[in-house]
């Protein structure tokens, strides 16, 4: 199981966000808070884009923003190939084994 800690917020929302765990096990993406599942989707049904303000996750017509401190490993685990320049450099360093 590959999981990442982070925060979730809605677009335009200010503040620290809700603490979540993002689970990337198998062909699914799950988002869970301490007490409940927020959602679980097939990877094919979710679109994730790396932006300057976090990872924008779109599923079922809704969008949330995930801030993941381990952003480069998360982006790689999600299979992202497009990202802002700083994140691309961090991803490249991991893939090169630096």
Biopython code that builds the backbone (N, CA, C, O; Angstrom):
import numpy as np
from Bio.PDB.StructureBuilder import StructureBuilder

atoms = [
    (1, "UNK", "N", (0.847, -1.169, 0.000)),
    (1, "UNK", "CA", (0.000, 0.000, 0.000)),
    (1, "UNK", "C", (0.895, 1.234, 0.000)),
    (1, "UNK", "O", (1.813, 1.356, 0.810)),
    (2, "UNK", "N", (0.611, 2.128, -0.909)),
    (2, "UNK", "CA", (1.338, 3.382, -0.985)),
    (2, "UNK", "C", (0.398, 4.496, -0.560)),
    (2, "UNK", "O", (-0.625, 4.733, -1.203)),
    (3, "UNK", "N", (0.747, 5.181, 0.528)),
    (3, "UNK", "CA", (-0.120, 6.247, 0.998)),
    (3, "UNK", "C", (0.702, 7.479, 1.346)),
    (3, "UNK", "O", (1.885, 7.390, 1.673)),
    (4, "UNK", "N", (0.049, 8.621, 1.268)),
    (4, "UNK", "CA", (0.686, 9.910, 1.492)),
    (4, "UNK", "C", (-0.189, 10.746, 2.404)),
    (4, "UNK", "O", (-1.414, 10.734, 2.287)),
    (5, "UNK", "N", (0.447, 11.471, 3.312)),
    (5, "UNK", "CA", (-0.253, 12.386, 4.210)),
    (5, "UNK", "C", (-0.288, 13.763, 3.560)),
    (5, "UNK", "O", (0.649, 14.149, 2.861)),
    (6, "UNK", "N", (-1.358, 14.493, 3.790)),
    (6, "UNK", "CA", (-1.453, 15.836, 3.251)),
    (6, "UNK", "C", (-2.690, 16.539, 3.757)),
    (6, "UNK", "O", (-3.286, 16.148, 4.760)),
    (7, "UNK", "N", (-3.066, 17.588, 3.040)),
    (7, "UNK", "CA", (-4.278, 18.323, 3.372)),
    (7, "UNK", "C", (-5.135, 18.467, 2.127)),
    (7, "UNK", "O", (-4.641, 18.416, 1.000)),
    (8, "UNK", "N", (-6.416, 18.646, 2.351)),
    (8, "UNK", "CA", (-7.389, 18.793, 1.275)),
    (8, "UNK", "C", (-8.156, 20.084, 1.501)),
    (8, "UNK", "O", (-8.554, 20.397, 2.623)),
    (9, "UNK", "N", (-8.358, 20.826, 0.424)),
    (9, "UNK", "CA", (-9.197, 22.016, 0.496)),
    (9, "UNK", "C", (-9.932, 22.170, -0.824)),
    (9, "UNK", "O", (-9.559, 21.573, -1.834)),
    (10, "UNK", "N", (-10.964, 22.966, -0.798)),
    (10, "UNK", "CA", (-11.736, 23.259, -1.994)),
    (10, "UNK", "C", (-11.078, 24.429, -2.722)),
    (10, "UNK", "O", (-10.446, 25.265, -2.075)),
    (11, "UNK", "N", (-11.205, 24.515, -4.049)),
    (11, "UNK", "CA", (-10.659, 25.667, -4.772)),
    (11, "UNK", "C", (-11.237, 26.973, -4.217)),
    (11, "UNK", "O", (-12.442, 27.078, -3.986)),
    (12, "UNK", "N", (-10.374, 27.957, -4.009)),
    (12, "UNK", "CA", (-10.790, 29.246, -3.482)),
    (12, "UNK", "C", (-10.892, 29.302, -1.969)),
    (12, "UNK", "O", (-11.071, 30.380, -1.403)),
    (13, "UNK", "N", (-10.780, 28.165, -1.308)),
    (13, "UNK", "CA", (-10.879, 28.112, 0.143)),
    (13, "UNK", "C", (-9.560, 28.552, 0.774)),
    (13, "UNK", "O", (-8.488, 28.157, 0.317)),
    (14, "UNK", "N", (-9.640, 29.355, 1.806)),
    (14, "UNK", "CA", (-8.465, 29.800, 2.548)),
    (14, "UNK", "C", (-8.300, 28.922, 3.776)),
    (14, "UNK", "O", (-9.244, 28.257, 4.202)),
    (15, "UNK", "N", (-7.111, 28.921, 4.341)),
    (15, "UNK", "CA", (-6.885, 28.190, 5.574)),
    (15, "UNK", "C", (-6.069, 26.934, 5.352)),
    (15, "UNK", "O", (-5.661, 26.622, 4.234)),
    (16, "UNK", "N", (-5.839, 26.221, 6.446)),
    (16, "UNK", "CA", (-4.918, 25.083, 6.405)),
    (16, "UNK", "C", (-5.461, 23.839, 5.702)),
    (16, "UNK", "O", (-4.668, 22.992, 5.290)),
    (17, "UNK", "N", (-6.737, 23.697, 5.553)),
    (17, "UNK", "CA", (-7.310, 22.505, 4.934)),
    (17, "UNK", "C", (-7.523, 21.385, 5.932)),
    (17, "UNK", "O", (-7.180, 21.501, 7.108)),
    (18, "UNK", "N", (-8.086, 20.317, 5.445)),
    (18, "UNK", "CA", (-8.431, 19.137, 6.241)),
    (18, "UNK", "C", (-7.327, 18.102, 6.096)),
    (18, "UNK", "O", (-6.937, 17.771, 4.976)),
    (19, "UNK", "N", (-6.823, 17.591, 7.198)),
    (19, "UNK", "CA", (-5.793, 16.552, 7.149)),
    (19, "UNK", "C", (-6.344, 15.264, 6.560)),
    (19, "UNK", "O", (-7.385, 14.769, 6.991)),
    (20, "UNK", "N", (-5.632, 14.719, 5.562)),
    (20, "UNK", "CA", (-6.088, 13.504, 4.891)),
    (20, "UNK", "C", (-4.925, 12.550, 4.634)),
    (20, "UNK", "O", (-3.754, 12.926, 4.682)),
    (21, "UNK", "N", (-5.291, 11.315, 4.363)),
    (21, "UNK", "CA", (-4.369, 10.307, 3.845)),
    (21, "UNK", "C", (-4.863, 9.940, 2.457)),
    (21, "UNK", "O", (-6.041, 9.638, 2.266)),
    (22, "UNK", "N", (-3.956, 9.970, 1.494)),
    (22, "UNK", "CA", (-4.295, 9.590, 0.120)),
    (22, "UNK", "C", (-3.673, 8.223, -0.127)),
    (22, "UNK", "O", (-2.456, 8.061, -0.035)),
    (23, "UNK", "N", (-4.505, 7.251, -0.439)),
    (23, "UNK", "CA", (-4.095, 5.864, -0.651)),
    (23, "UNK", "C", (-4.074, 5.581, -2.152)),
    (23, "UNK", "O", (-5.082, 5.751, -2.837)),
    (24, "UNK", "N", (-2.936, 5.156, -2.647)),
    (24, "UNK", "CA", (-2.784, 4.859, -4.075)),
    (24, "UNK", "C", (-2.602, 3.368, -4.326)),
    (24, "UNK", "O", (-1.859, 2.976, -5.226)),
    (25, "UNK", "N", (-3.264, 2.548, -3.549)),
    (25, "UNK", "CA", (-3.148, 1.100, -3.682)),
    (25, "UNK", "C", (-3.813, 0.610, -4.958)),
    (25, "UNK", "O", (-4.960, 0.954, -5.242)),
    (26, "UNK", "N", (-3.096, -0.186, -5.715)),
    (26, "UNK", "CA", (-3.672, -0.811, -6.904)),
    (26, "UNK", "C", (-4.182, 0.171, -7.922)),
    (26, "UNK", "O", (-3.515, 1.155, -8.244)),
    (27, "UNK", "N", (-5.366, -0.096, -8.427)),
    (27, "UNK", "CA", (-5.968, 0.724, -9.478)),
    (27, "UNK", "C", (-6.936, 1.754, -8.917)),
    (27, "UNK", "O", (-7.771, 2.289, -9.648)),
    (28, "UNK", "N", (-6.828, 2.037, -7.614)),
    (28, "UNK", "CA", (-7.749, 2.986, -6.995)),
    (28, "UNK", "C", (-6.995, 4.116, -6.313)),
    (28, "UNK", "O", (-5.821, 3.994, -5.964)),
    (29, "UNK", "N", (-7.714, 5.220, -6.137)),
    (29, "UNK", "CA", (-7.240, 6.341, -5.335)),
    (29, "UNK", "C", (-8.278, 6.551, -4.247)),
    (29, "UNK", "O", (-9.460, 6.743, -4.535)),
    (30, "UNK", "N", (-7.839, 6.516, -3.006)),
    (30, "UNK", "CA", (-8.739, 6.743, -1.891)),
    (30, "UNK", "C", (-8.274, 7.939, -1.082)),
    (30, "UNK", "O", (-7.073, 8.132, -0.891)),
    (31, "UNK", "N", (-9.208, 8.740, -0.609)),
    (31, "UNK", "CA", (-8.904, 9.885, 0.250)),
    (31, "UNK", "C", (-9.675, 9.677, 1.536)),
    (31, "UNK", "O", (-10.890, 9.485, 1.529)),
    (32, "UNK", "N", (-8.939, 9.720, 2.647)),
    (32, "UNK", "CA", (-9.546, 9.431, 3.944)),
    (32, "UNK", "C", (-9.063, 10.457, 4.971)),
    (32, "UNK", "O", (-7.901, 10.864, 4.977)),
    (33, "UNK", "N", (-9.982, 10.853, 5.825)),
    (33, "UNK", "CA", (-9.629, 11.678, 6.967)),
    (33, "UNK", "C", (-9.546, 10.750, 8.176)),
    (33, "UNK", "O", (-9.770, 9.547, 8.043)),
    (34, "UNK", "N", (-9.234, 11.278, 9.327)),
    (34, "UNK", "CA", (-9.049, 10.439, 10.514)),
    (34, "UNK", "C", (-10.227, 9.518, 10.790)),
    (34, "UNK", "O", (-10.029, 8.380, 11.215)),
    (35, "UNK", "N", (-11.436, 9.980, 10.561)),
    (35, "UNK", "CA", (-12.579, 9.172, 10.950)),
    (35, "UNK", "C", (-13.430, 8.601, 9.840)),
    (35, "UNK", "O", (-14.296, 7.766, 10.102)),
    (36, "UNK", "N", (-13.209, 9.032, 8.588)),
    (36, "UNK", "CA", (-14.133, 8.592, 7.541)),
    (36, "UNK", "C", (-13.488, 8.656, 6.159)),
    (36, "UNK", "O", (-12.538, 9.401, 5.919)),
    (37, "UNK", "N", (-14.046, 7.840, 5.260)),
    (37, "UNK", "CA", (-13.638, 7.916, 3.865)),
    (37, "UNK", "C", (-14.275, 9.137, 3.222)),
    (37, "UNK", "O", (-15.473, 9.375, 3.381)),
    (38, "UNK", "N", (-13.482, 9.905, 2.503)),
    (38, "UNK", "CA", (-14.007, 11.022, 1.727)),
    (38, "UNK", "C", (-14.409, 10.524, 0.353)),
    (38, "UNK", "O", (-15.429, 10.936, -0.198)),
    (39, "UNK", "N", (-13.592, 9.629, -0.196)),
    (39, "UNK", "CA", (-13.921, 9.056, -1.491)),
    (39, "UNK", "C", (-12.919, 8.021, -1.923)),
    (39, "UNK", "O", (-11.779, 8.006, -1.460)),
    (40, "UNK", "N", (-13.356, 7.143, -2.824)),
    (40, "UNK", "CA", (-12.489, 6.119, -3.416)),
    (40, "UNK", "C", (-12.942, 5.966, -4.852)),
    (40, "UNK", "O", (-14.118, 5.733, -5.128)),
    (41, "UNK", "N", (-11.975, 6.102, -5.780)),
    (41, "UNK", "CA", (-12.293, 6.069, -7.196)),
    (41, "UNK", "C", (-11.286, 5.212, -7.951)),
    (41, "UNK", "O", (-10.137, 5.066, -7.533)),
    (42, "UNK", "N", (-11.730, 4.654, -9.059)),
    (42, "UNK", "CA", (-10.798, 3.985, -9.975)),
    (42, "UNK", "C", (-9.875, 5.052, -10.549)),
    (42, "UNK", "O", (-10.324, 6.157, -10.853)),
    (43, "UNK", "N", (-8.603, 4.740, -10.700)),
    (43, "UNK", "CA", (-7.650, 5.722, -11.235)),
    (43, "UNK", "C", (-8.088, 6.262, -12.593)),
    (43, "UNK", "O", (-7.854, 7.429, -12.905)),
    (44, "UNK", "N", (-8.713, 5.428, -13.385)),
    (44, "UNK", "CA", (-9.169, 5.867, -14.709)),
    (44, "UNK", "C", (-10.287, 6.903, -14.626)),
    (44, "UNK", "O", (-10.533, 7.619, -15.596)),
    (45, "UNK", "N", (-10.963, 6.994, -13.489)),
    (45, "UNK", "CA", (-12.070, 7.934, -13.318)),
    (45, "UNK", "C", (-11.652, 9.249, -12.665)),
    (45, "UNK", "O", (-12.486, 10.123, -12.428)),
    (46, "UNK", "N", (-10.359, 9.383, -12.375)),
    (46, "UNK", "CA", (-9.841, 10.554, -11.678)),
    (46, "UNK", "C", (-8.804, 11.243, -12.544)),
    (46, "UNK", "O", (-7.998, 10.593, -13.210)),
    (47, "UNK", "N", (-8.836, 12.560, -12.526)),
    (47, "UNK", "CA", (-7.801, 13.345, -13.204)),
    (47, "UNK", "C", (-7.041, 14.113, -12.133)),
    (47, "UNK", "O", (-7.638, 14.809, -11.312)),
    (48, "UNK", "N", (-5.709, 13.979, -12.149)),
    (48, "UNK", "CA", (-4.862, 14.707, -11.205)),
    (48, "UNK", "C", (-3.895, 15.561, -12.007)),
    (48, "UNK", "O", (-3.200, 15.069, -12.897)),
    (49, "UNK", "N", (-3.861, 16.857, -11.678)),
    (49, "UNK", "CA", (-2.938, 17.784, -12.315)),
    (49, "UNK", "C", (-2.100, 18.449, -11.239)),
    (49, "UNK", "O", (-2.630, 18.903, -10.225)),
    (50, "UNK", "N", (-0.797, 18.506, -11.454)),
    (50, "UNK", "CA", (0.095, 19.222, -10.544)),
    (50, "UNK", "C", (0.104, 20.688, -10.945)),
    (50, "UNK", "O", (0.415, 21.031, -12.086)),
    (51, "UNK", "N", (-0.239, 21.543, -10.003)),
    (51, "UNK", "CA", (-0.267, 22.989, -10.228)),
    (51, "UNK", "C", (0.601, 23.641, -9.152)),
    (51, "UNK", "O", (1.064, 22.975, -8.226)),
    (52, "UNK", "N", (0.813, 24.937, -9.285)),
    (52, "UNK", "CA", (1.629, 25.650, -8.299)),
    (52, "UNK", "C", (1.032, 25.622, -6.898)),
    (52, "UNK", "O", (1.771, 25.692, -5.916)),
    (53, "UNK", "N", (-0.293, 25.522, -6.785)),
    (53, "UNK", "CA", (-0.940, 25.545, -5.468)),
    (53, "UNK", "C", (-1.277, 24.155, -4.923)),
    (53, "UNK", "O", (-1.943, 24.050, -3.893)),
    (54, "UNK", "N", (-0.832, 23.096, -5.587)),
    (54, "UNK", "CA", (-1.079, 21.738, -5.117)),
    (54, "UNK", "C", (-1.546, 20.837, -6.242)),
    (54, "UNK", "O", (-1.510, 21.213, -7.414)),
    (55, "UNK", "N", (-1.978, 19.659, -5.876)),
    (55, "UNK", "CA", (-2.467, 18.687, -6.850)),
    (55, "UNK", "C", (-3.980, 18.839, -6.962)),
    (55, "UNK", "O", (-4.694, 18.671, -5.973)),
    (56, "UNK", "N", (-4.465, 19.151, -8.137)),
    (56, "UNK", "CA", (-5.897, 19.294, -8.363)),
    (56, "UNK", "C", (-6.450, 17.930, -8.755)),
    (56, "UNK", "O", (-6.091, 17.377, -9.794)),
    (57, "UNK", "N", (-7.320, 17.401, -7.920)),
    (57, "UNK", "CA", (-7.942, 16.101, -8.154)),
    (57, "UNK", "C", (-9.381, 16.352, -8.570)),
    (57, "UNK", "O", (-10.142, 17.020, -7.870)),
    (58, "UNK", "N", (-9.742, 15.797, -9.739)),
    (58, "UNK", "CA", (-11.112, 15.932, -10.240)),
    (58, "UNK", "C", (-11.727, 14.545, -10.367)),
    (58, "UNK", "O", (-11.160, 13.650, -10.993)),
    (59, "UNK", "N", (-12.897, 14.388, -9.759)),
    (59, "UNK", "CA", (-13.632, 13.130, -9.824)),
    (59, "UNK", "C", (-15.116, 13.424, -9.667)),
    (59, "UNK", "O", (-15.508, 14.270, -8.863)),
    (60, "UNK", "N", (-15.918, 12.737, -10.424)),
    (60, "UNK", "CA", (-17.379, 12.854, -10.336)),
    (60, "UNK", "C", (-17.848, 14.305, -10.430)),
    (60, "UNK", "O", (-18.792, 14.699, -9.744)),
    (61, "UNK", "N", (-17.197, 15.094, -11.271)),
    (61, "UNK", "CA", (-17.606, 16.475, -11.482)),
    (61, "UNK", "C", (-17.181, 17.446, -10.386)),
    (61, "UNK", "O", (-17.541, 18.622, -10.438)),
    (62, "UNK", "N", (-16.441, 16.989, -9.419)),
    (62, "UNK", "CA", (-15.981, 17.834, -8.312)),
    (62, "UNK", "C", (-14.465, 17.984, -8.380)),
    (62, "UNK", "O", (-13.772, 17.138, -8.946)),
    (63, "UNK", "N", (-13.966, 19.059, -7.802)),
    (63, "UNK", "CA", (-12.526, 19.299, -7.762)),
    (63, "UNK", "C", (-12.106, 19.654, -6.345)),
    (63, "UNK", "O", (-12.768, 20.441, -5.669)),
    (64, "UNK", "N", (-10.997, 19.067, -5.900)),
    (64, "UNK", "CA", (-10.377, 19.423, -4.624)),
    (64, "UNK", "C", (-8.896, 19.646, -4.882)),
    (64, "UNK", "O", (-8.351, 19.207, -5.895)),
    (65, "UNK", "N", (-8.264, 20.328, -3.955)),
    (65, "UNK", "CA", (-6.825, 20.566, -4.058)),
    (65, "UNK", "C", (-6.150, 19.833, -2.908)),
    (65, "UNK", "O", (-6.491, 20.025, -1.741)),
    (66, "UNK", "N", (-5.190, 18.996, -3.260)),
    (66, "UNK", "CA", (-4.406, 18.256, -2.272)),
    (66, "UNK", "C", (-3.030, 18.895, -2.158)),
    (66, "UNK", "O", (-2.366, 19.143, -3.165)),
    (67, "UNK", "N", (-2.613, 19.158, -0.939)),
    (67, "UNK", "CA", (-1.250, 19.601, -0.692)),
    (67, "UNK", "C", (-0.538, 18.432, -0.026)),
    (67, "UNK", "O", (-0.883, 18.037, 1.088)),
    (68, "UNK", "N", (0.450, 17.887, -0.708)),
    (68, "UNK", "CA", (1.177, 16.711, -0.246)),
    (68, "UNK", "C", (2.630, 17.118, -0.012)),
    (68, "UNK", "O", (3.315, 17.472, -0.972)),
    (69, "UNK", "N", (3.132, 17.082, 1.239)),
    (69, "UNK", "CA", (4.517, 17.467, 1.482)),
    (69, "UNK", "C", (5.531, 16.654, 0.661)),
    (69, "UNK", "O", (6.520, 17.210, 0.183)),
    (70, "UNK", "N", (5.300, 15.370, 0.497)),
    (70, "UNK", "CA", (6.167, 14.512, -0.326)),
    (70, "UNK", "C", (5.675, 14.573, -1.767)),
    (70, "UNK", "O", (5.271, 13.562, -2.342)),
    (71, "UNK", "N", (5.715, 15.782, -2.347)),
    (71, "UNK", "CA", (5.077, 16.015, -3.638)),
    (71, "UNK", "C", (5.691, 15.228, -4.794)),
    (71, "UNK", "O", (4.958, 14.712, -5.637)),
    (72, "UNK", "N", (7.011, 15.126, -4.850)),
    (72, "UNK", "CA", (7.637, 14.417, -5.973)),
    (72, "UNK", "C", (7.327, 12.917, -5.947)),
    (72, "UNK", "O", (6.928, 12.372, -6.976)),
    (73, "UNK", "N", (7.494, 12.228, -4.812)),
    (73, "UNK", "CA", (7.105, 10.813, -4.792)),
    (73, "UNK", "C", (5.620, 10.606, -5.095)),
    (73, "UNK", "O", (5.249, 9.629, -5.745)),
    (74, "UNK", "N", (4.771, 11.521, -4.625)),
    (74, "UNK", "CA", (3.341, 11.424, -4.901)),
    (74, "UNK", "C", (3.080, 11.559, -6.402)),
    (74, "UNK", "O", (2.326, 10.775, -6.980)),
    (75, "UNK", "N", (3.704, 12.550, -7.024)),
    (75, "UNK", "CA", (3.518, 12.768, -8.461)),
    (75, "UNK", "C", (3.966, 11.545, -9.257)),
    (75, "UNK", "O", (3.298, 11.145, -10.211)),
    (76, "UNK", "N", (5.075, 10.960, -8.877)),
    (76, "UNK", "CA", (5.573, 9.764, -9.562)),
    (76, "UNK", "C", (4.606, 8.606, -9.358)),
    (76, "UNK", "O", (4.293, 7.884, -10.305)),
    (77, "UNK", "N", (4.127, 8.421, -8.120)),
    (77, "UNK", "CA", (3.188, 7.330, -7.827)),
    (77, "UNK", "C", (1.882, 7.493, -8.607)),
    (77, "UNK", "O", (1.229, 6.506, -8.946)),
    (78, "UNK", "N", (1.505, 8.747, -8.889)),
    (78, "UNK", "CA", (0.287, 9.011, -9.669)),
    (78, "UNK", "C", (0.522, 8.862, -11.163)),
    (78, "UNK", "O", (-0.429, 8.868, -11.944)),
    (79, "UNK", "N", (1.783, 8.728, -11.567)),
    (79, "UNK", "CA", (2.089, 8.593, -12.981)),
    (79, "UNK", "C", (2.102, 9.913, -13.734)),
    (79, "UNK", "O", (1.961, 9.928, -14.957)),
    (80, "UNK", "N", (2.268, 11.018, -13.022)),
    (80, "UNK", "CA", (2.267, 12.320, -13.680)),
    (80, "UNK", "C", (3.547, 12.523, -14.487)),
    (80, "UNK", "O", (4.631, 12.115, -14.069)),
    (81, "UNK", "N", (3.407, 13.149, -15.630)),
    (81, "UNK", "CA", (4.569, 13.481, -16.462)),
    (81, "UNK", "C", (4.662, 14.978, -16.705)),
    (81, "UNK", "O", (5.679, 15.459, -17.203)),
    (82, "UNK", "N", (3.623, 15.717, -16.364)),
    (82, "UNK", "CA", (3.599, 17.168, -16.527)),
    (82, "UNK", "C", (3.441, 17.789, -15.146)),
    (82, "UNK", "O", (2.566, 17.404, -14.371)),
    (83, "UNK", "N", (4.322, 18.775, -14.849)),
    (83, "UNK", "CA", (4.290, 19.420, -13.539)),
    (83, "UNK", "C", (5.010, 20.761, -13.634)),
    (83, "UNK", "O", (5.742, 21.006, -14.593)),
    (84, "UNK", "N", (4.806, 21.631, -12.642)),
    (84, "UNK", "CA", (5.568, 22.876, -12.605)),
    (84, "UNK", "C", (7.075, 22.583, -12.543)),
    (84, "UNK", "O", (7.469, 21.508, -12.092)),
    (85, "UNK", "N", (7.914, 23.513, -12.984)),
    (85, "UNK", "CA", (9.356, 23.256, -13.107)),
    (85, "UNK", "C", (10.041, 22.720, -11.847)),
    (85, "UNK", "O", (10.809, 21.762, -11.936)),
    (86, "UNK", "N", (9.783, 23.312, -10.679)),
    (86, "UNK", "CA", (10.451, 22.838, -9.467)),
    (86, "UNK", "C", (10.074, 21.393, -9.161)),
    (86, "UNK", "O", (10.936, 20.587, -8.813)),
    (87, "UNK", "N", (8.815, 21.068, -9.286)),
    (87, "UNK", "CA", (8.372, 19.697, -9.038)),
    (87, "UNK", "C", (8.972, 18.744, -10.069)),
    (87, "UNK", "O", (9.367, 17.633, -9.716)),
    (88, "UNK", "N", (9.048, 19.147, -11.317)),
    (88, "UNK", "CA", (9.669, 18.294, -12.350)),
    (88, "UNK", "C", (11.126, 17.994, -12.008)),
    (88, "UNK", "O", (11.590, 16.869, -12.192)),
    (89, "UNK", "N", (11.847, 19.003, -11.510)),
    (89, "UNK", "CA", (13.254, 18.775, -11.131)),
    (89, "UNK", "C", (13.356, 17.774, -9.986)),
    (89, "UNK", "O", (14.219, 16.896, -9.999)),
    (90, "UNK", "N", (12.467, 17.905, -8.988)),
    (90, "UNK", "CA", (12.487, 16.964, -7.864)),
    (90, "UNK", "C", (12.126, 15.553, -8.324)),
    (90, "UNK", "O", (12.727, 14.581, -7.868)),
    (91, "UNK", "N", (11.161, 15.436, -9.215)),
    (91, "UNK", "CA", (10.778, 14.124, -9.754)),
    (91, "UNK", "C", (11.949, 13.508, -10.522)),
    (91, "UNK", "O", (12.246, 12.322, -10.376)),
    (92, "UNK", "N", (12.600, 14.321, -11.334)),
    (92, "UNK", "CA", (13.721, 13.850, -12.143)),
    (92, "UNK", "C", (14.851, 13.347, -11.247)),
    (92, "UNK", "O", (15.460, 12.318, -11.540)),
    (93, "UNK", "N", (15.136, 14.065, -10.157)),
    (93, "UNK", "CA", (16.191, 13.637, -9.243)),
    (93, "UNK", "C", (15.867, 12.278, -8.633)),
    (93, "UNK", "O", (16.751, 11.431, -8.497)),
    (94, "UNK", "N", (14.612, 12.066, -8.267)),
    (94, "UNK", "CA", (14.217, 10.766, -7.701)),
    (94, "UNK", "C", (14.373, 9.673, -8.754)),
    (94, "UNK", "O", (14.906, 8.603, -8.459)),
    (95, "UNK", "N", (13.923, 9.925, -9.955)),
    (95, "UNK", "CA", (13.994, 8.916, -11.013)),
    (95, "UNK", "C", (15.427, 8.592, -11.396)),
    (95, "UNK", "O", (15.720, 7.475, -11.822)),
    (96, "UNK", "N", (16.323, 9.564, -11.248)),
    (96, "UNK", "CA", (17.751, 9.319, -11.523)),
    (96, "UNK", "C", (18.451, 8.669, -10.346)),
    (96, "UNK", "O", (19.603, 8.254, -10.468)),
    (97, "UNK", "N", (17.775, 8.573, -9.204)),
    (97, "UNK", "CA", (18.341, 7.930, -8.037)),
    (97, "UNK", "C", (19.224, 8.835, -7.200)),
    (97, "UNK", "O", (20.066, 8.354, -6.442)),
    (98, "UNK", "N", (19.042, 10.131, -7.328)),
    (98, "UNK", "CA", (19.864, 11.086, -6.556)),
    (98, "UNK", "C", (19.327, 11.257, -5.154)),
    (98, "UNK", "O", (19.889, 12.018, -4.366)),
]
sb = StructureBuilder()
sb.init_structure("model")
sb.init_model(0)
sb.init_chain("A")
sb.init_seg("    ")
for serial, (resi, resn, name, xyz) in enumerate(atoms, 1):
    if name == "N":
        sb.init_residue(resn, " ", resi, " ")
    sb.init_atom(name, np.array(xyz, "f"), 0.0, 1.0, " ", f" {name:<3s}", serial, name[0])
structure = sb.get_structure()
